[in-house]
Amino acid sequence: MATDKRTSKSPKKGLDTFSQKRGRGRPRTVHFKKISLLAEHNRRILDQVWGSLWPLLSMSKSEEEVTKAFEQGARPCASHFVPDAALTLEVLREKTFPTRQKSRINFLADSLAGRGVVSPRRSRDICSAERARAKSEHHILRREYYVECSCGYEGPAKDNACRKCGATNPPTLFG
């Protein structure tokens, strides 16, 4: 008796297996979300201590002076920024460093978020891309439910109210 050539003896790949091959391109070494969250954290800290930190930071010329500026100007959070003193000095010397206070805070926070794993410029690019991605996510604009109203209307509600008489839901129903 001849065997059926169409059926395979053992499946080559199961339906629920995870592909062991990695995707195309260079493997990513940094997590964009982590850099974005660290930049937001840096922004909050710098916003609180900027008044006492900036006069000391603007006069610093070396890594030791940057470290002293953070220790004196940002006393409770100095340990967060001190390891990146060389990176901070590099960011402060950039030609594109802003002149307004809020812009300086954002620029420094985004630049230091890469922690030297990526360049300050790439860190700023990652942060701006993550902010743009978060802005463009879809949101629910209007919810509609099926209602049976005391006025006799039965059908979909418009903006949580009866389409016929405008009666709204009791507050306990939706919290």
C-alpha positions, -999 to +999 in steps of 0.1 A: +000+000+000+014+034-010+018+061+017+002+095+013+029+120+002+010+150+013+010+143+050+042+150+069+054+126+095+062+153+121+052+189+121+081+213+112+069+241+134+042+241+161+014+267+161+022+280+196+060+282+195+080+313+199+103+321+169+139+317+180+152+339+151+157+375+159+143+403+137+160+422+111+185+450+118+208+458+147+195+446+181+183+474+203+204+480+234+184+507+250+147+509+259+131+541+246+104+541+273+130+540+301+149+569+286+117+588+283+107+581+319+141+591+332+140+624+312+106+632+328+121+624+363+151+646+355+128+674+344+108+673+376+140+674+398+156+701+378+125+722+378+125+722+416+161+730+422+169+752+391+169+785+410+198+775+432+215+751+408+218+772+376+241+800+390+266+774+402+262+752+371+267+781+346+301+791+361+315+755+362+344+748+339+354+713+349+338+680+361+348+688+397+330+721+396+299+704+381+299+679+409+302+707+435+274+726+418+251+696+420+261+689+456+254+725+467+226+735+444+206+703+443+213+690+478+186+663+481+190+649+446+227+654+440+235+617+439+212+613+409+232+637+387+268+634+401+278+603+382+270+621+349+292+651+356+313+647+324+281+643+304+266+673+320+296+694+312+295+682+275+258+692+273+264+726+288+291+733+262+269+725+232+264+753+207+226+747+207+222+750+245+190+772+250+189+806+266+155+805+283+151+788+317+123+762+308+141+753+276+174+748+295+157+725+320+141+704+293+173+703+272+194+692+301+169+667+313+164+650+279+202+650+272+211+634+305+184+607+303+206+585+280+232+582+309+261+579+284+247+548+268+235+569+239+248+604+229+230+634+243+216+642+209+202+607+204+187+609+239+169+641+230+156+625+198+143+595+216+125+616+242+109+638+215+098+607+196+083+591+227+064+623+235+051+624+199+040+588+201+022+593+234+003+623+219-008+604+188-023+574+207-060+569+201-085+581+227-122+574+231-140+606+221-176+595+228-192+565+246-226+553+236-248+527+255-281+512+248-308+527+271-344+522+279-358+556+291-389+564+311-401+585+282-405+554+261-373+557+240-353+525+236-321+526+217-285+538+218-277+567+241-259+597+229-233+611+253-247+590+282-282+605+278-315+597+262-317+608+226-353+618+229-356+637+262-320+641+273-323+623+306-289+613+321-279+582+340-279+582+377-244+590+391-242+557+409-244+537+377-210+548+363-192+556+394 
